[in-house]
Amino acid sequence: MSAEIIVVTSGKGGVGKTTTSASLATGLAMQGKKVAVIDFDVGLRNLDLIMGCERRVVYDFVNVIHGEATIKQSLIKDKRYENLYVLAASQTRDKDALTQEGVEKVLDDLAKDDFDYIVCDSPAGIEKGAHLAMYFADHAVVVVNPEVSSVRDSDRILGLLASKTRRAERGEGAVSQHLLLTRYNPARVEQGEMLSVKDVEDILGISVVGVIPESENVLAASNSGVPVILDENSNAGQAYRDTVARILGETRPMRFLDAPKKGFFQRVFGG
Amino acid sequence: MGILDFLKRKPEPTAVVAKERLRIIVAQERSNRGAPDYLPLLRNELLEVIKKYVNVDLEAISINVERDSGHEVLELSVALPDGKPAGNAAT
């Protein structure tokens, strides 16, 4: 009886951590796993919006840690999958609301409740919230955009995962690291305007577990509060499905790495 | 990519520039990672040794590790108190 803890982290903000957390948790639930997804971004709650459960938040993560509510009262059951639960971040401005002991107890209680996976949606940065989100992790999904500041920050995070986690401190073996490249635009890569998958892999020295193409459907999904993985017609949704399968150990070829072929007139006259 | 693009001279693609810049900064930041951990201890032990001969305090010692292409320099500087024959600093 032990839950696998997966942190979704990045260092830099705005690269797609919450989008990824929502789709990863939903994808694992689609595979029949019992999943909890926790928003660690205290003060800036957003996962509830992306999951579409913002109006059902009664108690939050900090309430549980302070003993003001039980974990059962605070978990919000997903509308689509009965084995998927969301734990919202609180909107308090108290930065010290999360404690290591408090987080550990919540994770232990979830494990006792037979959860298979706990997805921890990290805040941006490398402060306390980000530290606690990664501290207890068994796996890490490091979300990176093909862009200089994101790549540099993700290298920082990879370094922290190797040293500032419970596994590292106890010598229990490394947190398994999965690099997820998001907002990928194959056409711009072909034009030499954007780092390629291989460039990012070369720089960071680790291979990607998935590549999510830049897609209009991601905004549409967040607009409607439906994780984009549920949009099976979108490239981004399919790429997330592939990624979840790979994290669960399946081998699947990468898709959507090439720009759509241009027609004859487009090639001659531009556009 | 239209017909007229053939006439323009191609500058180096920005992705190539980005990769090269990142390669260098990531390597540099990785090499700094963890290295400074032993420096405070080294500084204290050196201070103990120096104190046997000269009365200096902790602030008088500064230690830096600098990396240049291919080699590292451990720079140690001790500011001696005024009036000592050894002068103001020894490196």
Interface residues (C-beta under 8 A of the other chain):
Chain A: E147 V148 V151 R152 D155 R156 G159 S163 V189 Q191 G192 E193 M194 L195 S196 D199 D202 I203 L204 R267 V268 F269 G270 G271
Chain B: M1 G2 I3 D5 P13 T14 A15 V16 A18 K19 R21 L22 R23 I25 V26 E29 R30 R33 G34
